Amino acid sequence: MTLEELVACDNAAQKMQTVSAAVEELLVAAQRQDRLTVGVYESAKLMNVDPDSVVLCLLAIDEEEEDDIALQIHFTLIQSFCCDNDIDIVRVSGMQRLAQLLGEPAETQGTAEARDLHCLLVTNPHTDTWKSHGLVEVASYCEESRGNNQWVPYISLQER
């Protein structure tokens, strides 16, 4: 590996960490301000009613769920809708970390079913001009990725 390749790899890893932290910050802020829609079906309903309020779509899946054909079909349809409506999309792995960030119980002991965290929408109503550092960082990363012909960038959330 040349020095330029090493520097490029290091920069890419550093960028990934920065964007991952921005996604975490954004999710916490969005949930606190009631700007987060959680679940595949809930997200589909919102996008059908008010797609212009959606500013970011996160599609979350871990490696062991990659073979779930129904989930992949949902993701394909959601991605297509987001592309048609100029909504930034990010693929995310690290479902456990995602559950931690959103305050999900560690174990559901038969009392309540866990929420579907596979699709998360961050909204910004037309009447509001909410600006989040995390949202700006993630939007910039999405735009940069599209410039590199990576239409759905991937982020890995690391457990802490």
N, C-alpha and C positions, 0 to 999 in steps of 0.2 A: 504494500500500500504506500502510495506517495503521501507526502506531507499535506498536499491539497485535499486528498481523499480523507485523511485522518481528521483534518479540520472540518471538512464538510460533514462527516459522521458525527463529530462532537457537537457541531452547530445544530444538526437535525435532532439529536438527543436532547439538547438543551431547549430547543423550540418545543419539542413534544412535552417536556416537563412544564414549561411555561403555559402551554395551551391546556394541559391537563389540570393544572392549578386554577386556570381561568374558568374552565368548565365547572369545577367544584364550587368555586366562589359564586358563579352565576346561578347554579342550581339552588344553593342555599338562599341567596338573595331573592330569587324568583319565588321560591316556596314561601319565604317569609312575607312577601308582598302579594301573595295570591296571584302570581303570574305563571303558575306551572300547572299544566294538565298532564296527568299521569294515566297511562294505559292505552293500549292499541285502540280499543273501541271508543273510549272517551276522546282520544285524539282525533279519530276519524269523524266523530260527531262535530267537534269544534271546527275542524277544517272545512266541513261541509257547510256549516252555518256562517262562519266568519274567518275565512282564510287570510284576509288582510291583517288580522291582529297577530298572526303567528310570525315570529321573527327567527325562530330556531327550532329544529326538530332533531332530537337525539334518539337514535335507534340503538338499543343496548342488547347485547347478547354475549354469552360466554361460549367458549370453544365447545363444551359438551352439548350445547343447544344448536349448533350449526346445522345439524341434520334434521331439524324440525321443519318439515316442508310447509306446514300451515303458517308458521311464523315467517318463513322466508317469502311466502306469497304476500302476507300482510306487508312486510317490509318493502317488497317490490312495488306494490300499489301505493304505499305511502311515499316512497321515494319519487315515484312518477308524479304524484300530485304536488309534492314539494317543488320539484323541478319546474312544473308547469306554472306554479304560482310564485316563483323566485324566493323560496324559503330555503335558508341555509340548512344543510343536513350534515350530521356527524354520526359516524358509527362509533360506538363505545363498548369496550369490554371492561369487566370488573363489576359484575352485578352485586357482589357483596359490599364493595365500597360505595356503590350507588345507594344501596339500601341503608348503609350507615349514614350517608349524607342526608338522606331524606327522613331519617328518624324511624325507619321501619324496625319493628321488633326483631331481635336476633332469631328467635324461634317462634313459630306460630304453633301453639300446642292444642290444636283442634278447636280453639275458641273462635278465632277469626282467620279468614283466609288472607294471605299476603296480597298486597296490591300488585298489579301487573306493571312492572317497571321497564318493559321492553320498548315502550315508546313514550317519550317525554316531549312536550311542547312548551316552549317559553313564549309568552304572549306579551304584547305591548299595545294596549288599546289605542285607538286613533286619537282619543282625547288627551292622551298623556304622552309626554316625551321622556320616558324613563331611560336614563343612560346608566349603564353599568360597565365598569372597567372590564369585567369578565366577558360581557356581551360584545364589546368592541374588539377585544382580543380574539375571541372565537370567530367573529365575523371576518376579521382580517385573515385569520388562518384559513377559513373556508374559501375566501377570495383568492388567496395565494395558491391554495391547492387546485382550484379550478384552473388557474393560470398554468399549472403543471399537468393539466388533463386528468386530475384525480377529482372526480365529481363528488364523491362521498368520502371525505377524509376519515381516517381511523385514529381514535385516541384510546389509550389504555389507562384506566384509573387504577392506581396502585394502592394496595391495602396498607393501612397504617396501624 
